[in-house]
Amino acid sequence: MRPGRWSVLSLAAALTACEPVIIDHPPTSNLLDAETASLETGFGQWAPWFSVNVSRAPTAARDGEAGMRVEVTALYGWGVHSDNWPGFAASPGAHRASFWARGTPGRALAAEMRVSWRDARGQELRSEVLSSPVLSSEWVRTARELTAPAGTERVGVEVTGTEGAPGDVIELDVLVVQASSAP
């Protein structure tokens, strides 16, 4: 066998020789796909919504290799959204949502992540908002506990701001919506 290659038989033998695996926490994976959450290998489901140009940029990385660069193109607000109607698969119950952001220093920019819980037909059941503090050149994490109502089967995400002028920049990275672990 070549180094770095496992045959099915040797892999099965190695796995059965191991002690049973004990998982000390329930899985809490991100409901957003990897590209949408981290922008490491692509732009994911993100799309410009209003008054922005968006790009995947190495200079916008909080973690990893890249993040989302949002360039404001008009006054009176801006927005990006996940363009995968009716959204990502989700289920009712307790969840956590979070995102990292930074913005043009000296400007009164903030970011709001709106999480929309939807039923199987795409009908919105409830939406909840996470609001960042005023952004600076330093990364800030915004997080909140959320509850998806009964009947939830999908979740949609958008990030918006009410302030901004052409040339302002907001950078976003590590966007997360995940089921909370049971106590």
C-alpha positions in Angstrom: 0.0 0.0 0.0 1.3 3.5 -0.9 1.8 6.0 1.9 -1.3 8.1 2.3 -3.6 5.5 0.7 -6.0 3.2 2.7 -7.5 0.1 1.2 -11.1 -0.6 2.2 -10.0 -3.7 4.1 -7.2 -2.0 6.1 -9.5 1.0 6.8 -12.2 -1.3 8.2 -9.6 -3.2 10.3 -8.3 0.0 11.7 -11.7 1.4 12.5 -12.9 -1.8 14.2 -9.7 -2.0 16.3 -10.5 1.4 17.9 -12.5 2.0 21.1 -16.1 3.2 20.7 -16.3 6.9 20.0 -18.0 9.0 22.7 -19.5 12.2 21.5 -19.8 14.6 24.5 -21.9 17.2 22.7 -24.7 17.1 20.1 -24.0 18.2 16.6 -24.5 21.9 16.0 -23.6 22.4 12.4 -24.3 25.6 10.5 -27.5 25.6 8.6 -25.9 27.8 6.0 -23.8 25.9 3.5 -20.0 26.3 3.9 -19.5 28.7 1.0 -22.3 31.0 2.2 -21.1 30.9 5.8 -17.3 31.4 5.2 -16.8 32.4 1.6 -13.6 30.3 1.6 -14.1 28.6 -1.8 -16.8 30.6 -3.4 -19.5 33.2 -2.9 -22.1 30.8 -1.8 -25.8 31.9 -2.0 -25.1 35.6 -1.4 -26.4 38.2 -3.8 -26.6 42.0 -3.8 -30.0 43.1 -2.8 -30.0 46.9 -2.9 -27.4 49.8 -3.1 -24.3 47.5 -3.0 -21.6 45.9 -5.0 -20.5 42.7 -3.3 -17.4 40.6 -3.8 -15.5 37.7 -2.2 -12.3 39.3 -1.0 -9.1 38.0 0.7 -8.8 41.4 2.5 -12.2 40.8 4.0 -11.2 37.6 5.9 -11.8 37.4 9.6 -11.1 33.7 9.6 -9.6 31.7 6.8 -8.8 33.0 3.3 -11.7 35.3 2.3 -14.8 37.1 3.4 -17.6 39.3 1.9 -16.8 42.9 0.9 -19.9 45.0 0.7 -19.4 48.4 -1.1 -22.2 50.9 -0.6 -23.3 52.5 -3.9 -26.2 54.8 -2.8 -27.6 56.7 0.2 -30.3 55.5 2.6 -29.4 51.9 3.3 -27.9 48.8 1.8 -28.5 45.1 1.7 -27.3 41.6 0.7 -29.4 38.4 0.9 -29.2 34.6 0.5 -30.5 34.0 -3.0 -31.8 30.5 -2.6 -35.6 30.8 -2.0 -37.2 29.5 0.1 -33.9 29.1 2.1 -31.8 26.5 3.8 -33.2 23.5 5.5 -34.1 24.1 9.2 -36.3 22.8 11.9 -38.2 24.2 14.9 -36.5 24.9 18.2 -33.7 26.8 19.8 -30.9 28.2 17.6 -27.9 30.5 17.8 -27.1 33.0 15.1 -23.9 35.1 14.7 -21.7 37.0 12.3 -18.5 39.0 12.3 -18.4 42.5 10.7 -16.3 45.6 10.4 -16.8 48.8 8.5 -15.4 52.1 7.3 -13.8 53.8 10.4 -15.4 57.1 11.5 -18.8 56.3 9.9 -22.0 55.4 11.8 -22.3 52.0 10.0 -24.0 49.0 11.6 -25.1 45.7 10.2 -28.3 43.8 10.9 -28.6 40.1 10.1 -32.3 39.2 9.7 -33.1 35.5 10.1 -36.5 34.5 8.5 -38.0 31.2 9.6 -40.3 29.7 6.9 -42.6 26.8 6.4 -42.4 24.2 3.6 -44.3 26.6 1.2 -41.8 29.5 1.9 -44.4 31.4 4.0 -42.6 33.4 6.7 -43.5 32.3 10.2 -41.3 34.7 12.1 -38.2 36.8 11.6 -35.6 37.8 14.1 -32.8 40.4 13.9 -29.3 40.6 15.2 -28.0 44.2 15.3 -24.2 44.9 15.5 -22.8 47.9 17.4 -21.5 50.8 15.3 -18.7 49.2 13.2 -15.0 50.3 13.1 -11.9 48.9 11.5 -11.8 46.2 14.2 -13.8 43.0 13.8 -16.8 42.6 16.1 -19.0 39.5 16.6 -22.7 39.8 17.0 -24.6 36.8 18.3 -28.1 36.1 19.6 -30.2 33.1 20.7 -33.2 32.6 18.4 -36.3 30.3 18.4 -37.6 28.8 15.2 -41.4 28.3 15.6 -43.4 25.1 15.1 -43.7 24.4 11.4 -40.3 25.7 10.5 -38.7 23.9 7.5 -36.5 26.6 5.9 -34.5 29.6 7.0 -33.5 32.7 4.9 -30.8 35.2 5.8 -30.2 38.8 4.8 -27.7 41.4 6.1 -28.7 45.1 5.8 -27.8 48.5 7.1 -29.8 51.8 7.3 -26.8 54.1 7.1 -24.1 54.4 4.4 -22.9 56.6 1.6 -21.3 55.7 -1.7 -17.7 54.4 -1.0 -18.5 53.1 2.5 -17.4 49.4 3.0 -18.7 46.8 5.3 -16.9 43.4 5.5 -18.7 40.3 6.7 -17.4 36.8 7.6 -18.3 33.6 9.5 -22.1 33.9 9.2 -23.8 31.2 11.3 -27.3 29.9 12.0 -27.1 26.7 14.0 -29.3 24.5 16.2 -28.5 25.0 19.9 -27.3 22.1 21.9 -29.7 20.5 24.4 -28.9 21.3 28.1 
